């Protein structure tokens, strides 16, 4: 299989990344010009299972320090998350810094595992999307049940429903971002300086 390229026939860099399927990324990683993998999930999710050789740069850290990261990402970069949604957000953020060598692992870790891609596993933690479903579902259920006694609480459930609808439309999730900041999800978190050092040392 021909390795993906980030140049046009004239040699100019493409400004937008390609969405690469898991098999294409696996093949590319075996090539001499293999990409760097940036996993933008929470530190706890990363510890649970990640692609060997990938770097953990949580989405909130990436958003805050995209400019600093930009100077350490000279090679092709594949962005990884659980399903591809957070990776797409990370791509949008990094693209604003002028990076043109970005790609997204379509389907994320889920797709990678489905094709038999290797994973380094550690302490098991619920994925952020699963945590969102638990919290949102619990609030909706509590709001509906409570509304039989206190009618106005039904609007709490309505608010959660509106939030989930907005999350789908904008391909973002405010609740997920809030949950990612909990100590449970920040176990084994790296400071920015450590992330930059690892990226620099691997150049």
C-alpha positions as a Markdown table, in Angstrom:
| # | Residue | x | y | z |
|---|---|---|---|---|
| 1 | Unk | 0.0 | 0.0 | 0.0 |
| 2 | Unk | 1.3 | 3.4 | -0.9 |
| 3 | Unk | 2.0 | 5.5 | 2.2 |
| 4 | Unk | -0.1 | 8.6 | 2.6 |
| 5 | Unk | 1.4 | 11.8 | 1.5 |
| 6 | Unk | 1.0 | 15.4 | 2.6 |
| 7 | Unk | 2.1 | 17.1 | -0.6 |
| 8 | Unk | 0.3 | 18.0 | -3.8 |
| 9 | Unk | 1.7 | 17.0 | -7.2 |
| 10 | Unk | 3.4 | 20.4 | -7.3 |
| 11 | Unk | 5.1 | 19.7 | -3.9 |
| 12 | Unk | 3.0 | 22.2 | -2.0 |
| 13 | Unk | 1.8 | 21.3 | 1.5 |
| 14 | Unk | -1.9 | 20.5 | 1.8 |
| 15 | Unk | -3.5 | 22.8 | 4.3 |
| 16 | Unk | -6.2 | 20.4 | 5.4 |
| 17 | Unk | -5.6 | 16.9 | 6.8 |
| 18 | Unk | -6.8 | 13.6 | 5.5 |
| 19 | Unk | -8.9 | 11.3 | 7.6 |
| 20 | Unk | -7.0 | 8.1 | 7.7 |
| 21 | Unk | -8.5 | 4.7 | 8.5 |
| 22 | Unk | -6.8 | 2.5 | 11.1 |
| 23 | Unk | -5.2 | 0.2 | 8.5 |
| 24 | Unk | -3.7 | 3.1 | 6.6 |
| 25 | Unk | -2.2 | 4.4 | 9.8 |
| 26 | Unk | -0.8 | 1.0 | 10.7 |
| 27 | Unk | 0.8 | 0.7 | 7.3 |
| 28 | Unk | 2.3 | 4.2 | 7.5 |
| 29 | Unk | 3.8 | 3.6 | 11.0 |
| 30 | Unk | 5.9 | 0.8 | 9.5 |
| 31 | Unk | 7.4 | 3.2 | 6.9 |
| 32 | Unk | 10.6 | 5.2 | 7.4 |
| 33 | Unk | 8.6 | 8.4 | 7.2 |
| 34 | Unk | 6.0 | 7.3 | 9.7 |
| 35 | Unk | 4.0 | 10.0 | 11.5 |
| 36 | Unk | 3.9 | 11.1 | 15.1 |
| 37 | Unk | 0.8 | 10.1 | 17.0 |
| 38 | Unk | -0.8 | 12.6 | 19.4 |
| 39 | Unk | -3.5 | 11.1 | 21.6 |
| 40 | Unk | -5.8 | 13.9 | 22.8 |
| 41 | Unk | -7.8 | 11.8 | 25.3 |
| 42 | Unk | -7.6 | 12.3 | 29.0 |
| 43 | Unk | -4.5 | 11.0 | 30.9 |
| 44 | Unk | -6.7 | 8.2 | 32.5 |
| 45 | Unk | -8.0 | 7.1 | 29.1 |
| 46 | Unk | -4.5 | 7.1 | 27.7 |
| 47 | Unk | -3.3 | 4.9 | 30.6 |
| 48 | Unk | -6.1 | 2.5 | 30.0 |
| 49 | Unk | -5.1 | 1.8 | 26.4 |
| 50 | Unk | -3.0 | 3.6 | 23.9 |
| 51 | Unk | -1.1 | 3.0 | 20.7 |
| 52 | Unk | 2.5 | 2.2 | 21.4 |
| 53 | Unk | 4.8 | 5.2 | 20.7 |
| 54 | Unk | 2.0 | 7.8 | 20.9 |
| 55 | Unk | 2.2 | 11.0 | 23.0 |
| 56 | Unk | -0.6 | 12.0 | 25.3 |
| 57 | Unk | -1.6 | 15.7 | 24.8 |
| 58 | Unk | -5.1 | 16.0 | 26.3 |
| 59 | Unk | -7.4 | 18.2 | 24.3 |
| 60 | Unk | -7.7 | 20.9 | 27.0 |
| 61 | Unk | -3.9 | 21.2 | 27.2 |
| 62 | Unk | -3.6 | 21.3 | 23.5 |
| 63 | Unk | -6.2 | 24.1 | 23.2 |
| 64 | Unk | -4.3 | 26.2 | 25.8 |
| 65 | Unk | -0.8 | 25.6 | 24.4 |
| 66 | Unk | -1.3 | 25.0 | 20.7 |
| 67 | Unk | 1.3 | 27.6 | 19.8 |
| 68 | Unk | 4.0 | 26.1 | 21.9 |
| 69 | Unk | 3.2 | 22.6 | 20.6 |
| 70 | Unk | 3.3 | 23.8 | 17.0 |
| 71 | Unk | 7.1 | 24.4 | 17.2 |
| 72 | Unk | 7.6 | 20.8 | 18.2 |
| 73 | Unk | 5.5 | 19.1 | 15.5 |
| 74 | Unk | 7.6 | 19.4 | 12.4 |
| 75 | Unk | 6.8 | 15.9 | 11.1 |
| 76 | Unk | 3.5 | 14.5 | 9.9 |
| 77 | Unk | 1.1 | 14.1 | 12.8 |
| 78 | Unk | -1.9 | 11.8 | 13.3 |
| 79 | Unk | -4.4 | 12.9 | 16.0 |
| 80 | Unk | -6.0 | 10.1 | 18.0 |
| 81 | Unk | -9.0 | 9.9 | 20.4 |
| 82 | Unk | -11.6 | 7.3 | 21.2 |
| 83 | Unk | -13.9 | 7.8 | 18.2 |
| 84 | Unk | -12.3 | 10.7 | 16.1 |
| 85 | Unk | -14.5 | 13.6 | 17.4 |
| 86 | Unk | -11.9 | 15.0 | 19.8 |
| 87 | Unk | -9.1 | 14.4 | 17.3 |
| 88 | Unk | -11.1 | 16.5 | 14.8 |
| 89 | Unk | -11.4 | 19.3 | 17.3 |
| 90 | Unk | -7.6 | 19.1 | 18.0 |
| 91 | Unk | -7.0 | 19.3 | 14.2 |
| 92 | Unk | -9.0 | 22.5 | 14.0 |
| 93 | Unk | -7.1 | 24.1 | 16.9 |
| 94 | Unk | -3.7 | 23.1 | 15.5 |
| 95 | Unk | -4.6 | 24.2 | 12.0 |
| 96 | Unk | -5.0 | 27.8 | 13.3 |
| 97 | Unk | -1.3 | 27.8 | 14.2 |
| 98 | Unk | -0.3 | 27.2 | 10.6 |
| 99 | Unk | 0.4 | 23.5 | 10.8 |
| 100 | Unk | -0.4 | 21.8 | 7.5 |
| 101 | Unk | 0.8 | 18.2 | 8.2 |
| 102 | Unk | -2.2 | 17.0 | 10.3 |
| 103 | Unk | -4.2 | 13.9 | 9.9 |
| 104 | Unk | -7.0 | 12.3 | 12.0 |
| 105 | Unk | -7.4 | 8.6 | 12.8 |
| 106 | Unk | -10.9 | 8.0 | 11.6 |
| 107 | Unk | -12.9 | 6.0 | 14.2 |
| 108 | Unk | -10.1 | 6.5 | 16.8 |
| 109 | Unk | -8.9 | 3.9 | 19.2 |
| 110 | Unk | -12.2 | 2.0 | 18.7 |
| 111 | Unk | -11.4 | 1.5 | 15.0 |
| 112 | Unk | -7.7 | 0.8 | 15.7 |
| 113 | Unk | -8.6 | -2.0 | 18.0 |
| 114 | Unk | -11.2 | -3.4 | 15.6 |
| 115 | Unk | -8.5 | -4.0 | 13.0 |
| 116 | Unk | -6.2 | -5.7 | 15.5 |
| 117 | Unk | -3.9 | -2.7 | 16.0 |
| 118 | Unk | -1.5 | -3.1 | 19.0 |
| 119 | Unk | -2.3 | -1.4 | 22.3 |
| 120 | Unk | -0.4 | -0.8 | 25.4 |
| 121 | Unk | -2.8 | -1.3 | 28.3 |
| 122 | Unk | -2.7 | -0.2 | 31.9 |
| 123 | Unk | -5.2 | 0.5 | 34.8 |
| 124 | Unk | -8.7 | 0.4 | 33.4 |
| 125 | Unk | -10.8 | 3.6 | 33.4 |
| 126 | Unk | -14.2 | 4.5 | 31.9 |
| 127 | Unk | -13.8 | 6.3 | 28.6 |
| 128 | Unk | -14.9 | 10.0 | 28.7 |
| 129 | Unk | -17.8 | 9.4 | 26.4 |
| 130 | Unk | -19.1 | 6.7 | 28.7 |
| 131 | Unk | -18.8 | 9.0 | 31.7 |
| 132 | Unk | -20.8 | 11.6 | 29.8 |
| 133 | Unk | -23.6 | 9.1 | 29.0 |
| 134 | Unk | -23.7 | 8.1 | 32.7 |
| 135 | Unk | -23.9 | 11.7 | 34.0 |
| 136 | Unk | -26.3 | 13.0 | 31.4 |
| 137 | Unk | -28.6 | 9.9 | 31.7 |
| 138 | Unk | -28.6 | 10.1 | 35.5 |
| 139 | Unk | -29.5 | 13.8 | 35.5 |
| 140 | Unk | -32.3 | 13.3 | 32.9 |
| 141 | Unk | -33.7 | 10.3 | 34.9 |
| 142 | Unk | -33.6 | 12.2 | 38.2 |
| 143 | Unk | -35.2 | 15.3 | 36.6 |
| 144 | Unk | -38.1 | 13.2 | 35.2 |
| 145 | Unk | -38.7 | 11.3 | 38.4 |
| 146 | Unk | -38.5 | 14.4 | 40.5 |
| 147 | Unk | -40.9 | 16.3 | 38.2 |
| 148 | Unk | -43.7 | 14.1 | 39.5 |
| 149 | Unk | -43.4 | 15.9 | 42.7 |
| 150 | Unk | -41.7 | 19.2 | 41.7 |
| 151 | Unk | -43.0 | 19.9 | 38.1 |
| 152 | Unk | -40.4 | 22.5 | 37.2 |
| 153 | Unk | -37.5 | 20.0 | 37.5 |
| 154 | Unk | -38.5 | 18.6 | 34.1 |
| 155 | Unk | -36.7 | 21.6 | 32.6 |
| 156 | Unk | -33.4 | 20.3 | 34.0 |
| 157 | Unk | -33.9 | 17.2 | 31.8 |
| 158 | Unk | -34.8 | 19.4 | 28.9 |
| 159 | Unk | -31.6 | 21.4 | 29.4 |
| 160 | Unk | -29.5 | 18.3 | 29.3 |
| 161 | Unk | -31.3 | 17.2 | 26.1 |
| 162 | Unk | -30.6 | 20.6 | 24.5 |
| 163 | Unk | -27.0 | 20.4 | 25.6 |
| 164 | Unk | -26.6 | 16.9 | 24.0 |
| 165 | Unk | -28.3 | 18.2 | 20.8 |
| 166 | Unk | -25.9 | 21.1 | 20.7 |
| 167 | Unk | -22.9 | 18.8 | 21.3 |
| 168 | Unk | -23.9 | 16.7 | 18.3 |
| 169 | Unk | -24.4 | 19.8 | 16.0 |
| 170 | Unk | -21.1 | 21.4 | 17.0 |
| 171 | Unk | -19.2 | 18.1 | 17.4 |
| 172 | Unk | -18.1 | 19.2 | 20.8 |
| 173 | Unk | -19.1 | 18.4 | 24.4 |
| 174 | Unk | -19.0 | 20.9 | 27.3 |
| 175 | Unk | -19.8 | 18.2 | 29.8 |
| 176 | Unk | -17.0 | 16.0 | 28.5 |
| 177 | Unk | -14.5 | 18.9 | 28.8 |
| 178 | Unk | -15.7 | 19.5 | 32.4 |
| 179 | Unk | -15.4 | 15.8 | 33.3 |
| 180 | Unk | -11.9 | 15.6 | 31.8 |
| 181 | Unk | -10.8 | 18.1 | 34.5 |
| 182 | Unk | -11.8 | 15.8 | 37.4 |
| 183 | Unk | -8.9 | 14.1 | 39.3 |
| 184 | Unk | -10.3 | 10.7 | 38.2 |
| 185 | Unk | -9.5 | 11.6 | 34.6 |
| 186 | Unk | -6.2 | 13.5 | 35.3 |
| 187 | Unk | -4.3 | 10.7 | 36.9 |
| 188 | Unk | -0.8 | 10.3 | 35.4 |
| 189 | Unk | -1.2 | 13.7 | 33.8 |
| 190 | Unk | 2.0 | 15.3 | 32.3 |
| 191 | Unk | 3.0 | 18.9 | 32.7 |
| 192 | Unk | 3.4 | 20.9 | 29.4 |
| 193 | Unk | 7.2 | 21.0 | 29.9 |
| 194 | Unk | 7.4 | 17.3 | 30.0 |
| 195 | Unk | 5.3 | 16.9 | 26.9 |
| 196 | Unk | 7.4 | 19.4 | 25.0 |
| 197 | Unk | 10.6 | 17.7 | 26.2 |
| 198 | Unk | 9.5 | 14.3 | 25.0 |
| 199 | Unk | 8.4 | 15.8 | 21.6 |
| 200 | Unk | 11.7 | 17.7 | 21.2 |
| 201 | Unk | 13.9 | 14.7 | 22.2 |
| 202 | Unk | 12.2 | 12.6 | 19.5 |
| 203 | Unk | 12.8 | 15.0 | 16.7 |
